């Protein structure tokens, strides 16, 4: 997850440097929306299983939730 997001952000920066705003926006959209959906679904799964909720929420916000 981390490397895929980093690659999308680098690609988006390349599009911004080239002045292509449409592809930059689409790259960010298709990179960040799935990350948010995965994190929300994993937070709801861990809410039922885990007792240490603040730590799990922090790990999800740092994109380390799938590793938990």
C-alpha positions as CSV (number, residue, x, y, z in Angstrom):
1,X,0.0,0.0,0.0
2,X,2.7,2.4,0.9
3,X,4.8,1.9,-2.2
4,X,1.8,2.1,-4.5
5,X,0.7,5.4,-2.9
6,X,4.2,6.7,-3.1
7,X,4.4,5.8,-6.8
8,X,1.1,7.5,-7.5
9,X,2.2,10.6,-5.7
10,X,5.5,10.7,-7.7
11,X,3.5,10.2,-11.0
12,X,1.2,13.0,-9.9
13,X,4.2,15.3,-9.3
14,X,5.5,14.5,-12.7
15,X,2.1,15.5,-14.3
16,X,2.1,18.7,-12.3
17,X,5.6,19.6,-13.5
18,X,4.5,18.9,-17.1
19,X,1.5,21.2,-16.6
20,X,-1.1,18.5,-17.1
21,X,-3.7,19.2,-14.4
22,X,-6.3,16.7,-15.6
23,X,-4.1,13.7,-15.4
24,X,-2.7,14.9,-12.1
25,X,-6.2,15.2,-10.6
26,X,-7.2,11.8,-11.9
27,X,-4.0,10.2,-10.6
28,X,-4.7,11.6,-7.1
29,X,-8.3,10.6,-7.2
30,X,-7.6,7.0,-8.2
31,X,-4.8,6.8,-5.6
32,X,-6.4,8.4,-2.6
33,X,-10.0,7.3,-2.8
34,X,-9.1,3.5,-2.6
35,X,-6.7,4.2,0.3
36,X,-9.5,6.0,2.2
37,X,-12.0,3.2,1.5
38,X,-9.5,0.5,2.6
39,X,-8.7,2.4,5.8
40,X,-12.4,2.9,6.7
41,X,-13.2,-0.7,6.1
42,X,-10.3,-1.9,8.2
43,X,-11.1,0.5,11.0
44,X,-14.6,-1.0,11.2
45,X,-13.2,-4.5,11.2
46,X,-10.7,-3.7,13.9
47,X,-13.3,-1.8,15.9
48,X,-15.0,-5.1,16.7
49,X,-11.8,-7.1,17.3
50,X,-9.4,-4.8,19.0
51,X,-9.5,-3.1,22.4
52,X,-6.6,-0.7,21.8
53,X,-8.5,1.6,19.4
54,X,-6.4,4.8,19.4
55,X,-3.3,2.8,18.4
56,X,-5.1,1.0,15.6
57,X,-6.6,4.3,14.4
58,X,-3.1,5.9,14.3
59,X,-1.7,3.0,12.4
60,X,-4.5,3.2,9.8
61,X,-3.9,6.9,9.4
62,X,-0.2,6.2,8.8
63,X,-1.3,3.6,6.1
64,X,0.1,0.8,8.3
65,X,-3.3,-0.6,9.1
66,X,-3.1,-3.5,6.5
67,X,0.1,-4.7,8.2
68,X,-1.7,-5.0,11.5
